Amino acid sequence: MKPDMFREPVIILVGLGFPAKVRTVMDAYRHLVEWPASMRDTAYSVALKACGAALRGEIEAETARGLFAAFAEKHDLLAPEPDIIAASSRRHDKDPHVR
């Protein structure tokens, strides 16, 4: 496994709500650099600094992953877990009153 690879990807929603897997520190860094300047906050700064440190080998990739995931959660970017989506879909299929 490459040193900047995450053990598990962080799945975020991009564009019109399409899921994208962020698999490496570099992927996370690229996403952060493209984040609009007007929306940059402390969570953004911490995640960006962590990704930079991980790319330089100063911290572990998993540390940067955790901080990127926290940034994504704060900004409602995390995609729902696939098993939650499947369970919700099954519930909707069984009960015609659930929308």
Residue frames relative to the residue before (quaternion, step in Angstrom):
aa qw qx qy qz dx dy dz
M 1.0000 0.0000 0.0000 0.0000 0.00 0.00 0.00
K 0.4935 -0.6580 0.4844 0.2979 3.55 -1.01 0.89
P 0.5999 -0.6138 0.3717 0.3538 3.61 -1.04 0.68
D 0.7287 0.4045 -0.2672 0.4838 3.63 1.08 -0.48
M 0.4766 0.6818 -0.4247 0.3574 3.60 1.31 0.15
F 0.3816 -0.7019 0.5521 0.2384 3.57 -1.02 0.84
R 0.5519 -0.5921 0.4634 0.3607 3.59 -1.12 0.60
E 0.7646 0.0684 -0.0112 0.6408 3.56 1.06 -0.89
P 0.4486 -0.6887 0.4811 0.3051 3.61 -0.86 0.82
V 0.3735 -0.6396 0.6096 0.2825 3.52 -1.33 0.37
I 0.1840 -0.7962 0.5687 0.0940 3.58 -0.61 1.11
I 0.0354 -0.8099 0.5840 -0.0431 3.52 -0.58 1.24
L 0.4392 -0.6551 0.5412 0.2917 3.54 -1.30 0.33
V 0.0473 -0.7985 0.6001 -0.0106 3.57 -0.85 1.02
G 0.7983 0.2802 -0.1963 0.4957 3.55 -1.24 0.29
L 0.7930 -0.2343 0.2167 0.5189 3.54 -0.76 -1.09
G 0.7521 -0.4027 0.2036 0.4803 3.55 0.98 0.87
F 0.4090 0.6994 -0.4865 0.3270 3.58 1.15 0.50
P 0.4310 -0.7053 0.4904 0.2763 3.62 -0.88 0.85
A 0.0440 -0.7658 0.6416 0.0075 3.53 -1.11 0.82
K 0.3321 -0.7405 0.5518 0.1919 3.56 -0.96 0.89
V 0.1840 -0.7419 0.6383 0.0910 3.55 -0.80 1.09
R 0.1102 -0.8658 0.4881 -0.0063 3.56 -0.18 1.35
T 0.7972 0.2250 -0.0976 0.5517 3.58 1.16 -0.52
V 0.6568 -0.4764 0.4026 0.4238 3.53 -1.33 0.23
M 0.6492 0.5210 -0.3255 0.4484 3.59 0.96 -0.82
D 0.6131 0.5318 -0.3484 0.4688 3.61 1.02 -0.72
A 0.6625 0.5000 -0.2980 0.4715 3.57 0.91 -0.95
Y 0.6417 0.5322 -0.3154 0.4534 3.58 0.95 -0.92
R 0.6589 0.5103 -0.3090 0.4582 3.60 0.92 -0.92
H 0.6459 0.5124 -0.3285 0.4607 3.56 0.96 -0.82
L 0.6652 0.5151 -0.3011 0.4490 3.57 0.94 -0.89
V 0.6538 0.5173 -0.3261 0.4456 3.59 0.93 -0.83
E 0.6883 0.4701 -0.2761 0.4786 3.59 1.13 -0.62
W 0.4621 0.6855 -0.4461 0.3429 3.60 1.28 -0.17
P 0.5390 -0.6528 0.4146 0.3339 3.64 -0.82 0.91
A 0.5545 -0.6434 0.4247 0.3133 3.55 -0.92 0.95
S 0.6589 0.5299 -0.3165 0.4300 3.59 0.99 -0.76
M 0.7151 0.4263 -0.2493 0.4947 3.61 1.21 -0.36
R 0.4637 0.6897 -0.4433 0.3358 3.59 1.25 0.07
D 0.0012 0.8016 -0.5940 0.0687 3.53 -0.81 1.09
T 0.7711 -0.3353 0.2443 0.4830 3.57 -1.25 -0.27
A 0.6370 0.5242 -0.3350 0.4551 3.62 0.94 -0.83
Y 0.6205 0.5349 -0.3227 0.4740 3.55 1.07 -0.78
S 0.6820 0.5040 -0.2895 0.4439 3.59 0.79 -1.04
V 0.6571 0.5074 -0.3083 0.4645 3.57 0.94 -0.91
A 0.6731 0.4916 -0.3000 0.4639 3.61 0.89 -0.93
L 0.6529 0.5147 -0.3158 0.4571 3.60 0.95 -0.86
K 0.6642 0.4934 -0.3029 0.4729 3.60 0.92 -0.89
A 0.6414 0.5234 -0.3222 0.4593 3.59 1.01 -0.79
C 0.6532 0.5023 -0.3177 0.4692 3.58 0.94 -0.84
G 0.6404 0.5184 -0.3241 0.4649 3.58 0.97 -0.79
A 0.6597 0.5005 -0.3027 0.4720 3.57 0.96 -0.87
A 0.6504 0.5065 -0.3194 0.4674 3.60 0.99 -0.78
L 0.6447 0.5183 -0.3226 0.4600 3.59 0.99 -0.77
R 0.6855 0.4487 -0.2723 0.5046 3.58 1.16 -0.61
G 0.5116 -0.6681 0.4030 0.3598 3.59 1.29 -0.07
E 0.4507 0.7107 -0.4349 0.3205 3.59 1.23 0.31
I 0.7734 0.1073 -0.0790 0.6198 3.59 1.20 -0.51
E 0.6178 -0.5524 0.4123 0.3784 3.56 -1.29 0.32
A 0.6021 -0.5678 0.4305 0.3604 3.56 -1.18 0.62
E 0.6471 0.5371 -0.3253 0.4324 3.62 1.00 -0.77
T 0.5923 0.5408 -0.3644 0.4732 3.59 1.14 -0.53
A 0.6604 0.4875 -0.2989 0.4868 3.57 0.94 -0.90
R 0.6110 0.5573 -0.3472 0.4421 3.59 1.03 -0.77
G 0.6662 0.5149 -0.2999 0.4484 3.56 0.89 -0.94
L 0.6892 0.4670 -0.2808 0.4776 3.57 0.95 -0.82
F 0.6168 0.5145 -0.3428 0.4871 3.59 1.11 -0.62
A 0.6429 0.5162 -0.3185 0.4677 3.59 0.98 -0.85
A 0.6351 0.5176 -0.3304 0.4685 3.61 1.02 -0.76
F 0.6198 0.5237 -0.3297 0.4827 3.59 1.03 -0.80
A 0.6771 0.5001 -0.2909 0.4548 3.60 0.86 -0.99
E 0.6491 0.5114 -0.3186 0.4644 3.58 0.99 -0.80
K 0.6468 0.5368 -0.3194 0.4376 3.58 0.93 -0.90
H 0.7592 0.3589 -0.1815 0.5116 3.56 1.06 -0.79
D 0.4791 -0.7101 0.4050 0.3197 3.59 1.27 0.45
L 0.3781 0.7320 -0.4785 0.3038 3.56 0.97 0.89
L 0.5432 0.6369 -0.4104 0.3618 3.60 1.17 -0.40
A 0.3923 -0.6972 0.5503 0.2389 3.55 -0.95 0.93
P 0.5495 -0.5968 0.4531 0.3696 3.59 -1.08 0.61
E 0.5814 -0.5786 0.4383 0.3676 3.55 -1.15 0.61
P 0.5703 -0.6289 0.3992 0.3463 3.63 -0.92 0.82
D 0.6594 0.5046 -0.3277 0.4508 3.62 0.97 -0.73
I 0.6088 0.5312 -0.3529 0.4719 3.61 1.14 -0.54
I 0.6399 0.5132 -0.3215 0.4730 3.57 0.99 -0.83
A 0.6616 0.5073 -0.3075 0.4587 3.59 0.91 -0.91
A 0.6562 0.5049 -0.3137 0.4649 3.60 0.92 -0.85
S 0.6489 0.5090 -0.3135 0.4706 3.57 0.96 -0.83
S 0.6487 0.5215 -0.3106 0.4590 3.56 0.97 -0.84
R 0.6503 0.5079 -0.3135 0.4700 3.59 0.95 -0.86
R 0.6416 0.5249 -0.3237 0.4562 3.58 0.98 -0.83
H 0.6625 0.5013 -0.3011 0.4681 3.59 0.98 -0.85
D 0.6400 0.5329 -0.3252 0.4480 3.58 1.04 -0.74
K 0.7132 0.4735 -0.2532 0.4506 3.57 1.00 -0.81
D 0.7826 0.2742 -0.1336 0.5426 3.58 1.01 -0.78
P 0.3098 -0.7895 0.4957 0.1870 3.62 -0.30 1.17
H 0.6332 0.5456 -0.3353 0.4347 3.62 1.22 -0.31
V 0.6016 0.5365 -0.3613 0.4687 3.60 1.26 -0.30
R 0.1005 -0.8033 0.5856 0.0412 3.55 -0.83 0.97
